[in-house]
Amino acid sequence: MAQMRMRNAKGGNSSEIEKKIKRGNTAPGLLLVTLLACGTSLWLYLSTADADITETLVGRGELVSPQPRVFAVPCSEDYDQHKRFPGCTPQKCGRAVTDGLVSREEAQALRRLAERGLALAGSEGGASILDLHSGALSMGKQFVNIYRYFGDQIGEVFTQEDFRLYRDVRRRIQDTIAQTFGLDVSLLFLTKPTFFSRINSTEAKTQHDEYWHPHIDKVTYGSFDYTSLLYLTDYGTDFTGGRFIFMDKDGNRTVEPRAGRLSFFSSGSENLHRVERVAWGTRFAITVSFTCDPAHAIADPSLAAV
């Protein structure tokens, strides 16, 4: 609602002021009052835009290291609707954050990997993805397979070192999730979709660009048991908006992105969530997903397989 009011104020009042200024028939007093009114509306928007945030679990300026900061929540019944895998299916649920797993230098290297891949195409809307596993790449209003579409050119875009870093970071994430939730890591498998995302404030062109809707990963993707998000850019410096929001019954709680920060959680409805719309700048991240069902396991990507 607040966003709608802001757009109306910008789209209506501002344009009328500009027209009157060009015609030279706006009284100085009226212009001042109108500008003050617009400024007040903008201030009210900015001051209430974050009003639905009850608590910031981890702020951009905090450094959570070396151990993850864990927030326990009761498990939902979602997992009862799927086959259970002893030693892996969530018995204790929650969400956690750590800044001690991936260095900022490694996050920057992964961001450059994503930038090179997404530079080949990208969505016409505000959200683009690059999936190194399936090869899916946003292109206009659709997706293409980056390996088939660009063929031998891929060797000029990515390096073996890119893929080694990607695999190493994935393994670290998997180990950290297993340790935090008390799992047997050998029973936890990478699953799809696992992908890079690039989000900016460009208007959505298709439903694939509408990343901000509330959802439950276990409902959206039945194979998900644990979800992780590795941030590659900084909230407040590289972009604003774009915060991850857990939508709890007693209020909304957020994690502010920081390059190299890993946020991870059990994938059931105990962790209903959404992402704020990006207001300006560009937000890069990697979603890395895990399942307890070996039938839904996927392999690490490899340039040798291209």
C-alpha positions, 0 to 999 in steps of 0.5 A: 500500500505504501509503495502504491501511494509513493508511485501515485505521488511521484506519477501525479503530483510531480508531473503537474508541478513540472507542467506548471513550472514550465508554463510559469503560472505557479504561485511561489507560495502554492509551489512551496506548499505542494513541494512540502506536501510531496516531501511529507508523503515521501518521508511518511513512505520511507518511515513506514516502509520498514514498519512491518519488520518486528525484529532484525535478527542480524544487521548488515554491520554485525559480524557473526563468526566463527559459530552460526547464530541459531534461532530455533523454531518449532517444526511444522507438519509439512514433513509428515506429508513426505517420506521421512529419512532418519538422520536427515529429515528435520527433527529440530527446525530453525534458522541460522546465520554465519559470516565465518564460512565464506570470505568477502574475497570468495564472495566477490569471486562468485559475484564476478562469476555470476556477472560474467554468466548473466552478462550473456543475457538476463531478464527484461524484468528485475530478476535474473537467474543463472543455474550452473547445474541445469544450465538455465539462464534468464534471457528476455522473458524466457530461459535458455540452456547456457551450455547448449545456446552458447556452446564452446563460448562457455569456456571463455566465460567460466574457468575451472577455478570458478567451478572449483570455488563453487563446489568448495563453497557448496561443500562448506555450506552442506557441512555447516547445515549438517553440523548445525541441525545435527545431521549425518552429512552423508544423508544430505544431498544437493537438490534443484533448483540451486542458482545465482540470482541478480535482482534490481528495481526494474519493473517485472515483465513476467511472473518469473520477475515477481520474486517478492511473494511470500512462499514456503520452500517445502511446499513450492519444491517438495524435495527441499528440506534445508535452504541456504542463501549466500549473499554476494553484495552488501545491503545499504551499499550495493542496494537497498530493499532486498532483505530476506524476511521471515514471516512469523505469526508474532511478527516479521524478522529480517536478515540484512545481506552482507557479502559472504553472509550465509543464511540457512533454515529448515524449509517447511512452513515454520519458515514462511518468508519473502524478499523485499522489493529492491529499491535501488542497486543490484542484489546478487546471491546464491540459493543452495538447496538440500534434500534428504531424498537421494532420488532428488539429488543433483551433481555439482556442475563441471566444465568438463561435462560441457 
